[in-house]
Amino acid sequence: MKGKSTLKMPYFAVVGAFVILSMLLYCTNADGFTEILFPTYMTEAIVFFALNQALQKRLSAKQGFTVFLMSCIWLLNQILHWSGMWPKAPDMLAACTWILLIIQLALAYSFFAGADLIGALGFRAGGDGATWKQMALWMLLLFAVAKTLLNLAGSFMLALWGIAVALLAAGALMKSEIAMAAGTALAAIVALGIGGSGLAVQFFY
């Protein structure tokens, strides 16, 4: 039916839930949990929840642009971790990750509640919602591929996580239930720590 989702499962929402579950299982006792890890995991989980909702319906340009901005906030968070700020400036990293989480929460409110926070700030989104949604998915896919390649010689679990997210994003772009199901299953294996330590503090490396 026009405007309705053809997905059989809320794949992105399930993966977002696994991100939170992995945080609770493996990171609550880690150094920097409250200051850095909690906002990092939540920023990532929120964008998965938003993308899941975005795949369920036809988006306006404003909604699509908001999802794209949420993907950008998630990407900025990841870049901060990979920049080496943890050993050099942990207080600055903590401040930045919390600021990004607050922005992510504001964008999530705008998206899920239908508030026009972006418009209130004077920004106007051109194009259409579907284009912005695809751009968000492409960003997710390309970064997941990069994370996989960078972790092949390091963290095996994070390399698998990158593959899982890449399968999820590629499946959404290609409208492939098989790819999204495979990505979700692999994400579950990694996040639950089967054969490893989940998505633990390896964010810092």
Phi, psi and omega in degrees: 000143184300130178083354180261154180286144174259003181287139178274337182223149176279070190304311183295322179295322178297316179294321176300320177294323178294326176300313180294318180297319179297320177300315182291326182283324192238351190237353186296334179260005182280154175299136177078018183299304182293320185286322191233310187293315181303307179296330179292310180296319182292323177300320179288316181299319183298320181292328175294319178297320180293318179295324177299315179295323181296330179279352183270346187208168174282129185260146169283169178300321180297315180294316179297319179296323179296317177297320177299316178297323178296322175295323178295319179297317177299317180296318177300319178300315180295320179298320178300319180292321183280352183281350180087019181288337185303306181282337186270317185216068183298325180294319177295319178297317179298315180298317181294317182294323178289322176298317179295323178295318179298317177296318179298319178295321178295318178294321178297318177299316179300319184286309186283326182268351179080014178285148182259064180293324180296314179296324180296334178274359177095006179267143178232129181268126175272184177072209180228165184299322182297322180294315179297322179297317178296322177297320178296319180292322177295320177299316179298316181297310184294321179291323178297320177296317179298317180297322178298311183296319182291337183256003181300323181263004182237263183272108180298321182294320179289330174295318177295322177298318177300319178296317180300312181293323178298317177298319180297310181294317179296320178298320178294320179292323182268357184058044181253109177296325182297313181296319180292322178295319179294318178297320179294317179297317179294322177298322179296318180298317182288311185295326180276358174075026178289105182088010181194205184241035178062215180257045187297194193299012177296350173308332188279351188250000000 
